[in-house]
Amino acid sequence: MKVIALQNEGRANLRMEDRPRPVPGRQEMLIRVAAASLNYRDLEIINGTYHSRFAFPLVPLSDGVGEVVEVGADVTRFTPGDRVCSTFWQRWIGGTFRMAEVGYQRGGPIDGLLAEFALLDEQAAVLAPTNLTDAEAATLPCAAVTAWQALVSEGRIKAGDTVLVQGTGGVSLFALQFAVASGARVFVTSSSEAKIEKAKALGAFAGINYSEVHEWAGAILDLTGGRGVDHVIEVGGPRTFGQSLAATAVGGQINVVGYLGGTDGAINPLDIFRRQVQVRGIPVGSRESFEAMVRAIEVNDLRPVIDRRFAWAEIGDALDHFGSGSHFGKIVLDVATSGTPDAQDPMVR
């Protein structure tokens, strides 16, 4: 079978390889990968800027969907022909994050889904939503589950709540869709008026262009009658956290899911105390959260936003597009439908 493996840090070190087709062991299943999708974590791992280092060669990308083609002994959760999504945390079935095992993450340190076939433990997969295409289902395991974990599993969002999502990346757009489906009012920040209008088309109540309104927390307070929002999806990191805190209602929640704005900054803990804000880090979510999210996606017929699709051998082009920041929604790599690249050419584009 073909895989695309990272031989060392840097996208120039992505190579097409031939590997033996895996044979599923006890409680394992083999899937034929149909599609995979990119996350910011994947970009950092490939570029060598991620906060952890992994052994090479490494097959990247945590998120994907495929068809079960073979099962090993004692597999009871799935049968051949089932369409499944991988989970990000291979050993976090349910409960709190204490149940997760750090060494079992897809796309690093465990090989990811940028391959024709992949082995999955039957406990580390969920049935893909029946209403989604392969490309749409491939976007779920990291970004969607993170948004669901923040707002639903942990945040207990309810109708009438207010939500602030920063930017229009994968997590933020999923959070927007889940919040709207829950009956919440959503505000979005972006540096692009065009993206704000697209977010409004998805149900956002209002948008703030932070390139024009630098102190956007004040604008959020104005939009909420001085109250602030109940939930914040914080993706910027320390440089935006202060404004997120200022924009949060007394007793509200800030869900820290990223650090796109960098890792340097100062936070006054007294501000958290004064506003009695609950701050939590969201490390994606458990399989239990994933399965609950799938049910909600089916019931509400929610459709992930896909910005662009690439053939899997065009991983370099996909990474360039992702890194440009021009995308709105998820970037998908088609595996099963894009054919097998020329075995004589180990380079990928």
N, C-alpha and C positions, 0 to 999 in steps of 0.2 A: 504494500500500500504506500501511498504518498503522504508525507507530512511536510509542513514548513516548520523548520526548527531554527531557533536563535543560537548561533554558535558562540557568540560573545556579545558584549554590550554594543549597541549601535545597529540601526536598521540595515546597514550594509552587510551585516553578518547574518541576515535571514537567508536560509538556503532550503531548497527543495531536497528531500531525502527519500530514499526507498527504505522501508522498514518491513519486517515480517508482520503479517496481519495477526493481531493479538488473539489469543484463545481465552475465552472467559473461564475463570476458575469458580470456586464455590461462591455463590451469592453475587456473582458478577454477570454483566451482560455486555455484549458488543453492539454498538450502534453505528450505523452508517450516517455520518454527519451530513446534514443538509445545508446548514447555514450557521455562521458565527457572527458575533458583533463586537465592536470595539468599545472599550471603556478607558477613562483617563489613566487608570492603573496600568493597563496594557501598554499605553504609550510610554509611560515612565519606565516600565520594566525593559522595554525594547531599547529605549534611548539611554538606559543606564543611570537614570536620575531617581529611581524609586528608593525609598528609605531602607529597603532590605535587598540583599544580594542573594541570588540563587545559582545553583550549579548549572553548567551548560554541558551538552546542548539542552535546550528547553523548548518545548512546543508551547507557543503563547496562546492567549485568549481564554478567559474563564467562561465566556458565555456562548452557548450553542444549543442547537436542537437537532435531533436525528431520529431515525427509525431503528427500533430494536431488531437485529437480524439473527442473533444467537444468544442463548442464555446458558449459564452454567448450572451446576447442581444446586438444588435447594432455593432457586429463585422463585419467589411466590408473588411478588408485587407487579411483575410485568411479564408479558408474553411477546414472542416475535410478531412484528407488525405494529406494536404500540409506538406512538410518537412521543418522545420524552425530551425534556429540558434537563441539562445538568444543573446541579446546585453549586454555588460558589464555595460554601463550606461543606466539605465532604463528610464531616462527622458532627455536624450540629443539626440534630433532628428536631429538637424542640427545647423549650425552657429558656433560661437566661443565657447570656454569652459565656458564662462559666462552663457551659457544656460544649463549647466549640474547642477544637484542637487546632492550634495555630499552624502546625506543620502540614495541614491537609487542605490546601487551597488550590483550586484549579488555575492553571496559567502561571503557576509559581507558588510553591516549589514543585507541585505536581503538574505533569504535562497537561496542556490545555486542549482546545477543540479545533485547532487549525490543522486538521488531518482528515483523511478520507474515512477512517474508522477510529473509534475510541472505546476504551473499556470504562464502564461505570459500575461502581458498586450499586446494587439495587436500592440501597438506602440513601443514595446520593443523587436521586433523580425524581422528577415529578412528571405526571402526564401533562403534555402541552395543552393549552386551552383549545377547545375544539373550534372556536370561532376565528382563530388566527391562522395566517399563513406561516410557512416555515420561516420566512424572513422576519415576520413580526414576532413569532415566538422566540427567535434567537436573541431578541433584545432584552429579555426579562430577567435572567438570573442575578445580575448585579444591580443595575440602576433601578429597575422596577421594584425589586424586593427591598432595596434600601429605602425608597420612598414609602413603600407600604409599612415597613418596620417603624419608620419615623412617625408617620401620621396615624396609623391604625393600631399596630401591635403594641407600640409604646405610647403613642400620643392620644389614643382613644378619641380621635376626632369625632365630632358630632355636627349635625345640621345647625347652622347659625354661627359656627366658629369662623374666625378669620385666619387666613394663611398668607404668609409672605414667602415667595420662592425667589431665590437669587439666580438670575440668568435663565437661559433656555437650553441648558444641557440636558442629558438624559434623565438624571435624577429629578431635576426641577420640573421637567415636562410631565414625567409620570406623577410627581406630587401634585401638580396642577390638575391632572385628570382625575386622580383619586379624590382630591379635595372637592372638586366640583361634583363628582358622583355622590359624595357624602353630604352635599347640601351646604358646603362652606363657601365663603366669599374669598376670592384669591386675588392677591396683588403680586405683580411681577416686576423685577428690575432688569434692565438690559441697557446696553449702549447703542442698540439698534432700534430705530422706530419701526422698521419693517418687521423685526422679530416680535416687538411688542404687539403689533397688529395681528400677527399670527397667533400669539398667545391669547389675545382676546377672542379670536375665532374659536379657540379651544375652550373658552369659558371664563378666562380671566376677567375680573371686574375692571381693573385699571392697571396701567403700567407706568413706571417711572424710568426715564432715561438718565442713568447715573453719570453719563458723560456730560450732561447739561445741568443736572441737579446733583451736585456733589454731596450735599448733606441730605441724602434721601430719607433718612429716618424722620426728619421733620415733615416731609411730604406724606409719609405713611401715617403719622399722627394726625395730620390734617384730614386725610381720607377716612380715618376711623373716629373722627370727632374727639381726638385727644386721648382715646383709650389705648391704642396700640393693637397689635395682632396677638392671637392666641398661640400660633405656631409659626416658627421660622425654619426654613430649610437653608441652613448656613453652609455655603460651598466655598466662600472666599478665604476663610481662615482668619488669622489674627487681625489683618488689615480691615476687615469688614465687620468683625465681631462686635466692636464697640457700637456701631450704628445699628446692628441687629438688636443689641441689648436695649438701645434707646427706643427702638421701634416696637418692642415687645410689651404687651399688657402686663400689669401686675399679676403675678401667678402664672404667666405664660410659659411657653416651652421653646427652647432653641435646640434644634437638632443639627449637630456638627457632622457634616458628611464629607467635607473636602477642604482643600487649602490652595485653591487656584490662584489666590492673590499672594501666595508666599507663606513663609513660616515665621517671619519676623513681625513683632508687634507687641503692644502693651495692653493688658486688660486689668482694670481695677476691680478686684473681687468684691469690694464694697457695693459696687453698682448691682451686682447679682443679688447681694443680700438685701439691699434696699427695695428692689423690685420683686423679691421672692421668685425669681425666675428659675425654672428647672432647665439645666443644661446637660445634654447627654451626647455622647459620641454614638454614631450609628454604624456599626461594622457589618453592613449588609443585613442579613437576617437568617433565620433558621428555615429548615424545610417546612416546618409547620406553618410559618408565615407565608412561604411561597405557595403552599397548597391553598391557604385561605385566600390569597391574592388571586390565584387562578379561578377560584369560584366566583369572585367578584368581577373579574374580567369577563367571564362568560355571561353572568347574569345581566351586566350592564352593557354588554357588547362593546367594551372599550377596545380601541385599536391603537397600538403604539405608533408614535410618529417616526417615520423613517425619512431621513434626509436624502440618503443616496446608497445605492448598492454597487458593489464591486465584485468581480471574480476573485476568488481567493488568492490567485497568483499575483493579483494587483495590490497586495497588502501594503507595499511601499507607497503607492498612490493614495490608498485609503488613509494611511497614517499622515501623509502630507495634508490631505483634506481635513482630517480631524484636528491636526495641530494648527491649522490656519485659524480656527475658531469661527469660520464662516458658516458652519453647519447649524441647522435647526432640527433637532431630533437625532436619532441613532444612525450609525453607519454600519451597514451589514455587508458581510462577505459571503457570497454564494459558493458553496463547496460542491454539492452533488450536481447542481445544474450547470456548472461552469466548465465541466469536462476536466480531463487530466492533462496537466501541463506537459510539455515536451520533456521527456526524461533525460534528454541530452543537454538540456539547459538548466543547470541547478539554480540560476539566478531567479529572483522574483522581482517584480516591478514595484 
